[in-house]
Amino acid sequence: MNAERVRLFLPHVYRDGRTARVTGAEFRHLRARRVQKGDSVVVFDAAGAEYVGVVTRLAKDFAEVELGDARAGLWESPVRLVLCTAAVRAPRLDFAIEKATELGAAEIVVFVSERTVRSPLAGRQERWHRVALSAAKQSGRACVPTTAGPIPFSALLDRLRQTAMPTFLFHPGAPPLHPARAHAAGCKAGVALVVGPEGGFTEAELQQAASAGCEVVGLGPRMLRTETAALAALAVVGFLWGDLGLGPTGHAEGTTAGHPC
């Protein structure tokens, strides 16, 4: 087994010396992967740093890892990607959160609009965090996306008004996001992507979004499911301004490092 591939999430690690204690779910994950004393693991924290460490002790309900120096997470998008997705049924939403994490989303906000199919999602934030954490480990990320919601569409717009980042609202039949990178300078700090329910937004909601500063764009001629549209939007924006359109350095052109968590 290649123990180097085992990744452990320990928030606020490496504050009091070089030894980290692994307990709870992360300890169970370590044991499930059959990590042994002397094996090398990667530990990442809530601030976007990661450490290569060596397991120095394995007890019944905890392990200790001797950590090396901190290094910045190597696989974070240079642009902070905020995905705002209409609520869908729980399994499909879990899928969207998992794949959005793999594509580099830093924040995922679930909202309810007029045409949203109602589904009991209250109290699922812990579940969403577990899904995002698992996907972050699998994809080699050092940041676990934050998840929030479900919130009303009006509350989402209020939230977006308070940010300085450009916001693209994806709606069937709208003009496509132009590939000329006209918005590139404004998107360096971050970009919010709003994906609605499969019935689209109502005219009143589109007017509210425009008043809040959202730019209405499309994703081609076909009608997409909400989770499909969310991942397509992340892929397009990740190619234009993130790290999916890689330059010769391994980062998007004009960038040198990923954003912090």
N, C-alpha and C positions, 0 to 999 in steps of 0.2 A: 504493500500500500504506500502511496505517496502522501505522507502526513503533511507535507508542505501545503497541500491543497485544503486541509481542514482549516476553516475560518471560524473564529469565535468572536461574538459581539459582547464586549464588556464596556458599558458606558462609564465614562469618567475614570478610565483605567490609567495607571502609571502616574499617579499623583504622589504616592508615598514610597518611593523606591522602585526597584526593578522587578519585584515579584508580584504577580497578579494571582489572585485566588479565583478559581472557576467553580461555580456552584449552580444549582438549579437546572434549568433547561439546557444551558450551555454545557454543563458537565455531562448531562445525559446525552447530548449530541456528541461530545467528545468520546464518551464510552461506546456509543453506537458505531462510531467510525473506527473503533478498536485502536485508538491512539495509545501508545505505550510510553513509559518513562524513557526520556532521551529523544523522543520524536520531536520534530520541528512543526510548529503550527503558526498561523497568522492570527493576530488579535487586532480587531479594529474597534474604535470607540465612537462616541456620539458627536465628536468634533471633526470627523473626517481624517483622522490620523490612523495609521496602522503600524504594527510592530511584528517583526519576526521573533519568535520566542522558542524556548525549549522546555518541554515538560520535565520538571525536576522532582515532582512528587505526585503520586496517585493514591488517594485514600478512598475510603468507602463512599463518601458523599461529596468529595471535593478534589480538585487538583490544583497544583501550583505550577505557574509558568514563569520562567526567568526571561525577561523581556530585553530585547535589544533597543537601539535608539529608535525614536519615532521617525516615521517618514510620511510625507503627504500621500493620500490615496492616489493611486496611479490611474484609476479608471473612472474618473468623474468627468461629466460633461463640462466644458469651459463656460457654458451658459446655463444659468439656473432655469430649469424647465418646471413650470407649475401646470399640472393637468387638472382641469375642472371638468368633471364628467357628470352627466345626468345619471341618476340612480337607475340601475337595472336589477334584475333578480340576482339573489346572492351569489350563486355559482359563477355567473357571467361577470359580476363585479369583482369577485376574487381573481378571476382570470385576467381582467383588465389591470388590476393592481399589480399582479405578479409580472405581467409583460411590460407595463409602464416602468416598473422598477428596473427591469433588464435594459430598457431603452434609455435610462438615465434620468427619469423624473426625480426631482428633489422634493416635490410636494404634490399631494393628490387630495383634491377637495371634491366631495360628492354633494350634489345639489338636487333639488326637486323643483321641476317647472310644471307648467300647466298640463303638458301632454305626457308627463312622466307616468309610466305604469307603476302604480303604488306597490311597494313590497316592504315587508317588515325588516328594516335595516337598523333600527335603533339598537344601541348597545353592541354593535359589531366592530367598534374601533379597535378593540384588543385583537380580534380576529384579523382585521386588515393589517395591523402592525406585524403580526406573526407571518402573514403572507409576504409582506414587503421585506421583512428580515430574512426569511428563507431565500427569497429571490436575490437579495443583496449578497448573501453568502455565495450562492451558486454562480452569480455573474462576476464576482470578484470586486464588488464595490466596497468602499470604505464608509459610505454614507447610507443610512436607511431612510427612505423618504418618510416625511411626516404625513399622516392621514387625518382627515377631518370630515365631519358631516354625519348624516345628511342635513343640509341647511336649505332654506328657501332660496329661489333664484334671486329675489330682491336682496337678500342678505349677501349672496355671492357678489352681486354688483357693487354693493356698498364696500365689501372687502377689497375688491379690485380697484375701486376709486382711490383707496388709500395707498396703493403701490404706484411706483413710477415706471413700472415695466410695461411695454406694449402688450396689448391683449388681442388675440385673434379668436373670433367666434366662428366656428365652422357650421355652415347651414347649407342644406341641399339647394342646388341651383345658383348659389352665389359664385362670383368670379373666383378663379383659383388664386392661391397665394403666388404672387409673381416670383419667378426664379431669379430675378436680376439683383436680389439682395438689397433692394432699396431701403429696407429697414435694418440693415446689418448693424449700423452704429448704435441704434437705439436698443438693439436686442442683446448687446454684449453683457449687460448686467443681469438680464433675465427676460423671460417671455412667458406669458400666461396663455394657455390654450383652453378654450371652452367648447365642449362637445355636448350637444343636446340629445334629447330622446329621439327614438326612431321616427316619430311623427314630425320632428323638427320643432322650431320655436314658433310661437304665434306672432302675428304682426306687432301686437302690443309689446311683446317681449323683445322683439328685434329693435323696436324704437327705444325701449328702455336701455338696451345694451349700447346702442349707438350714442345715446345721451351720456352713458357712463364712459365713453371713450373706446369701446370695442370696435375693431374693424371686422366686418362680416366677410368671410371668405369661404370657398368651397373645396371639395376633395374629388372633383370629377363628376361624371354624369350618372354614376350608379348610386342607388340608395343603399347606404351602409348601416349595419347594426351599430349601436352606440359604442360597444367595445372595439369594433373594427375601426370605426372612425377615430377613436381616441388613439389607437396605436399607429394608424396611418398619419395622423397629425403630428405625433411625436417623431415619427420617422422623417417626415418632410422637413420639419423645423430642425431636427437633429442633423440632417444633411446640409441644410442651408447655413446654420450658424453654430451647430454643436460639433460633435466629434464623429458623426457618421460619414461626413465628407472629409476624410483624413488627408492632410497634407504630408509632405515627405518626412516631417518630424514625428509623425504618429499622432499629432493633434490637428484639430481643424485649422485651416489657414489663418494666420494672424494670431493664434493663441499659443500659450506655452504650458498652461496648467489648468486643472479643473477647479470649479468653484468650491468653497468650503461648504460644509453641511449647514 
